[in-house]
Amino acid sequence: MSRSAPLLLALALALAAVPAGPAAAQPRPAKPAHKLTKAPRLLTFVEAPYPEAERASGRSATVKLEVAISATGAVDEVRVVQSAGPAFDAAALQAVKQFVFSPAEFDDQPAPVKITYGYAFTLKIEAPVTAVFDGVVRARVSQRAMPRVVVQVEGGPRAVTDDAGHFHLDAVPPGKHVVTLADDKLGTVRTDETFEAGKRLDAAYELEDQAAPSAPTDDESEIVVTAPPLKKQVLSTEVPADQGRKVAGTGGDVLKVVENLPGVARAAVGSGALVVWGASPQDTRVYVDGVRVPRLYHDGGLRSVIHTDLVQSVELAPGGYGAAYGGGLGGLVSVQLRPLEEAGFHGSVATDIFDAAATVRASIGDKVHVAVAARKSWLDAIFPRVTSSNTSALFPIPRYADGQARLSYRADAHTTIEVGGMISSDSTQRTAPLLDPGNALDPAQVETETTSLFWTRLYAHYRHDTEGGGAVTITPSFGTESSSLTSQFGGIPADLTVSSSVFGLRASWRGKPRPFLTVSVGLDAEAVDSAVHRSGSVTSPPREGDVYVFGEAPSDQINHDDFRIVTVSAAPFVEADLALDEGRLHLLPGFRFDAYAIDGSRSLPASGNTPPVGFLTSEPLFEPRLAVTYDASPRVRFKAAYGRYHQLPQPEDLSAVFGNPTLSASRADHFLAGGRFELGASFSVETTAFYTTSTDLAARSASPSPAVAQALEQTGSGRSYGAQMLVRKDLSAHLFGWLSYSLLRSERQDTPDGRWRLFDFDQTHVLTALASYAIGKGFEVGARFRYATGFPRTPVTGSYLDVRTDTYQPIFGVQNTIRIPAFVDLDVRVSKLFAIGKTELEAYLEVQNATNRQNPEEIVYTYNYGKMGYITGLPILPSLGLRFAW
Amino acid sequence: MVKNLAPLALAALLAACVPELDDRSFLVTAPSLLAISSTPAEAAPPASIAYRALYVDQNGPRSADLSWAFCVARQALTDPGTVSPDCLQPSSDELTPIGTGATAAGPLPSDACRLFGPDSPDEVAGMPAGRPVDPDPTGGFYQPVRLLVQDPGPVSTIGATRIACGLAGGNATLSSAFAASYRANESPAIASLSLVRASGSTPITPDTPGAAPGATVTRGESLTLHATWATCPTTPACGDGVCGIDETATSCPADCTTPVGCTGSEQYLVLDPTTSTLTPAREQITVAWYATGGTLADDTSGRTAAEAATTSLDNPWIAPAQPGDVWVWLVVRDDRGGVGWQSYRIAVP
C-alpha cells in the first residue's frame, strides 16, 4: 500500500547541484569558477517502501537528502538534511543509496557533484475490491445468541457464528448475493444482500427459534427469509454448490461430490452406483427439490443428471432420516435447486472432453424468473477417434443428455409457485468380441449389449409462508421412465424393458403451535404404472448375491414374461421438534404410515391359452422415527436417531417367471449415534456409529425345484455396522476441504439358516481427503485422494469342461471371501478464473489418477480358469474444461 | 485367452486395461478330454444312448480310465455353472453309472423330462408345484452325463444329450404341430479338411490307426486349414435324403420312413414365445480346432445361423519348426447339442 514518490523531477533539485572535487566531503564546489555544463540525471530509481511504523498515521512526508554523486554516477554518500522522522529517513537513505545517475559535467568533463534530493512518501490507498460483512444472529423470540450458524455468501466466503452469535467475513465479492444461514436445528434460510466494495455491511439476523420463516421486513438489519428452512436430518452432510464444483475429480459437477462423503462406498469404475451404508444402489432415494428421480448420475458415472448451475446444494443423509421421506432402505440424497431470484439475464456455456452444457437464467419483471439448462455428451464422438476400436468395443461409451426448465412466480411476499421439468437420456451400445484372438470368430462368444434409460419429470411447486411462521408446500409431479437392457451373448438373448408412468405428490404443513414445539404434517404419495417385458435367463442380469465370474456367459436356459405392475402408496407423516432445556435438547419424534398396494397382471407364468390371473397385494406399514440432539456446549453436540423404513419390490422382480409376484415390502431399521465437535470457526469433526438391519429381502430360491412363480423368495436379511468420520474445513482463508473416513461391514444372509456373507459392494475402508485453495489472481488448485478397500469376490478353486457348450465352468470356493485389491487414487485440479467485465471465463485442467496407478477393478481368468489377472481402471486422464458465464 | 467382458455393467471409461493372459486352448500339450458325443444326438427318454469320448494328449489319441454316469440332480438357480455341484462329485446318489472305458451306453433316465425338461417336477407333499426347466434358445433340454477321468487325476467333465420332451410353453395346437414337424437333431460331422497353399489345396486324409500321416508340410510353413461340413437343404425336397420339417413318412416315405438328418446346419422348428408361433430356424455351427504343434490363428470359429449357407471355415496355421508328426483334431458342434469330430495326423519331416 505504500510507495514513495519516485520523482525524477526531484532531480530538478539539481538546482542545488554543485561539483565536488576529490574532497567530496566538502559541501560546496571546490572551484566555483567551474561551470555546470550537464546536470546529473537519475537513471535507476529505487522505490522505498512506505514505513510500516508510519502506516497507521498514513501521513505524507518528504525527506531532504544531500547526495554525493561520483564522477561515474554512483552514489557515494547520502545524508539527511531535513528529517521527516526516523522511519522515513531510514527508508529514504536505504533507497537513495541504490540510485544510479548519469555523471554531472563541469566544463564538459564528468565530475563528482552533490545535490539535494527530496524523497517524498505518500501512503497510497488501493481501491478496495471486496467488502466486509459483519453481523450477529439471534433468536427472534428469546433474543439469545445463536452460535454455530453457518453464514455463507454464495460464491464467496463462509463463516460460523461464535458463542455470541457474531460472525465476520472478509473479502466478500461486491454485488448482490444470496446469503444462507444454516445450522442443524435451524435448517437453511436465505436472504439477499448487496455488498459494496470497500464498505462494511453490518447485519443483525433474527431467526425463529425453530426455523419458522418470518415475513419480509423493510429493516435492512433483519433477514428477509425467502423460504422456510429445510428440515435437516440428524445425520447429513451438505455441500454448497460453489464448493462442490471445485472438488478435484468431479469435473466441475457439484453432485459428483456425493461420492466423496462419509458412508458412501466407492463405485466401480464407470458405474456411478451409490452404495450408502452397505445398502444396494437402488435402496438409496434421490430427490430434486422434493421430486423423486430415478438416478443421480448418468451412465458411466461421469456426470449427474442436473446441471450444476441450477444446484444450490446437495445433501446426503446416509440413514436415520426423518418421517418426511421413505420408500427406500438406504440413504437419502436431496438436491436443492438454486432459487431463481436474480434480476437480469444470466447464463453459462461449458465444455470439456465429456460433454457440452449451457444454462440461461432470466427475470421477467420482478415476479417471474425462468431458467433453462441443457447438456449433451460428446464422448461417443471423441472417444473412437483417440482410442483403438478394440477399446471402444470392450467398454460401452456412455451417451447422455439432460435438460431442465424452471419457471418461478412470486405471487406475493409469502407465496411462490414454480413449475419445472426435467428430462434425461442415457444409452450405451457395444459389440464386444473376445480379447483373445483365438475366439474372435466364435459366434458363441460374441456379445452385443444395448442399454438405455429415458426419464422425464414435470412438476409444480407451491409454497406459502403463513403469518404464524408456518409454511405450506405442495409438490405434485408426473413423469415417465423407460429403461432397457438388451444383450445377446452368442445365441443367448436377454431383454429387460420397463416402461413406467410415475405420479407423485408431496404436501406438507409446518407450524409452530408453541414456542418450544414445531410440527410438520404431510403426505408423501406415489403411484407407478409399469409395463415390463423380460426375456432371457432367469439369472440374467445378475443380482446381488449371485456367484459368477466377470464375463461369464449366462445360463442358456431362457424364458420370457410380459406383465404389468401398478404400485400405489400413500404415506401421511407427522414430525415434531420439541426444544427442551432452553433449546439445548431437541427431541424429534416422527411417524409415517405408509399404506401401499401392488396390482399385477400375472400371478403365474403363461401356459398355453390359459388367460392370465392377476394379483393384488396390500399392506399397511408403520414407520416410527426418533431423533435426539443435545448441545453439551456451544461447540459440542451429541445426537442419536432411530428409524424404520420400507421399500417396495422392483417391478421386474414381480415377474411370475423371473421373480415372485407375491413379494411384499422389505424392511430396514437404522440406529445411529454420534457427535459433532467444532474446533474453530470453520473447523469441525463429526463422528457417527451406525447399525442397520434389513429383512424380507428378495433372494434367489436355493431350491433345486423352486415352486412355480417363486424364482425369488423373500428370505434375505442384511446388516451393516460401522462408523464414519468427517473432518471438515469450511471455506475460509481461501481454503476448504474435508477428510471423510468410513469403516463398515455389510453382510447378507440369503436364507434364514444360511451363512452370513459379505455384501457384494462391501468396502471395509473408504477414505477421501480433498482440499481446494484459492491462491489468488483467479487461480485455484485442488486435489483429492481416495483409498477404498476392493469389492469382495468369490474365489475360483477349479473348473470343469462342459463339452456341450465347449466352455470351462468355474468351481467356486466360499462366497465373497477374497477381494479385489484396494483402490488408491489421486486427482488434481487447477483452474483459472478470468473476469472480463461482468462476465467470467473459467478454464480448468483436471487430472484424474495423476499417479497413473493401475488400480485393479475386476478379476478375469483364462479360458480354463488356470490363471487370473486384473482389469485395471482409468490410466492417467487429463481433462481440460472451459466455462463462460455472464 | 481371457473370458470376454460380457454381462457386467461396467460402463467403464476410456482406456481401462485388460491383462494379457496368453493361454490358448488349441494347443494340446497334456492329456485332454476334447469332446463327448452321444448317439443318437437327440432322443426321448428312456431311449438308450451310446457315448464316446475324444481323449487325447500330445502324442495323439489316448486311452484312459473313464467312468460314465448320468447325473440326475437338478441345478438350483443359485448354483453357478451349468450343472448341479452334485454332478461333479466322484460318487453321489445323484449319479447313475452307465459304464467305463472310451465308450459307454445306457438308457436315458425315464424322468429326465421332469428333471431337466418342461415337465413339472415330481410333487413333494405339502409343497407347491415345482418349476419346470426353461429351454435353451433352440427349444432344447439336456440330460447331463458325467465323465470322470482318473488319469492323471480325477477330473469331471460334463456332457449332455438333448432329450425330446415335446414343446415347452405352447398350447395343445402348437404342441401337436411341433410333435408332427420337429425333427430330432443329427450330430454334425467334418466332411473334409484341406491344406491350402498358394499353389493349391491338398486334402488331408483322416487318421487311421497304423496308416501313414494324412498330409505332409514343411517346418515352419504357413498355410491355411480349410474345413467343410455338409450342406443341408433349406427347402424340403422329397428324395434329398433329409427328412425336413414339412415332410412326413406319409408325404415323403423315402426320407422319413426312417428319419434321416443332415450333418451340417440343419433346419429345425422352434417356438417364438413373443408371437406364440412355430418358426423354422437354422443351426449355428462351431468348430473347435486343436493341434499338438504349430500355431493356429483361431481356437474356435463358426458360422451363425444367418451364415448357414456357408459350410466351411478357414484357419491359418504355422507348422512347427521341429520335425515330427502333428495331430490335429476338429470338433464340430451345432447349437442343438450335436457333436462330431475328426482326427488328422500331419507329418513335418
Interface residues (C-beta under 8 A of the other chain):
Chain A: A268 V269 G270 S271 G272 D299 G300 G301 L302 F383 T387 T391 L394 F395 P396 P398 T428 A432 P433 L434 L435 D436 P437 G438 N439 A440 L441 D442 P443 A444 Q445 V446 E447 E449 T451 S487 F489 G491 I492 P493 A494 S535 S537 V538 T539 S540 P541 P542 D546 V547 Y548 V549 F550 G551 E552 A553 P554 S555 D556 Q557 I558 N559 H560 A606 S607 G608 N609 R700 S701 A702 S703 P704 S705 P706 A707 V708 A709 Q710 A711 D750 Y800 L801 D802 V803 R804 T805 D806 Q809 P810 I811 F812 Q854 E857 E858 V860 Y861 T862 Y863 N864 G866 K867 M868 G869 Y870 I871 T872 G873 L874 P875 L877
Chain B: M1 V2 K3 N4 L5 A6 P7 L8 A9 L10 A11 A12 L13 L14 A15 A16 C17 V18 P19 E20 L21 D23 R24 S25 F26 L33 L34 A35 I36 A73 R74 Q75 A76 L77 T78 P80 G81 T82 V83 S84 P85 L88 S120 P121 V124 M127 P128 A129 G130 R131 V133 D134 P135 D136 P137 T138 Y142 V155 S156 T157 I158 G159 A160 G169 G170 N171 A172 P273 T274 Q284 T286 A288 L296 A297 D298 D299 T300 S301 G302 R303 T304 A305 L313 V331 R333 D335 G337 V339
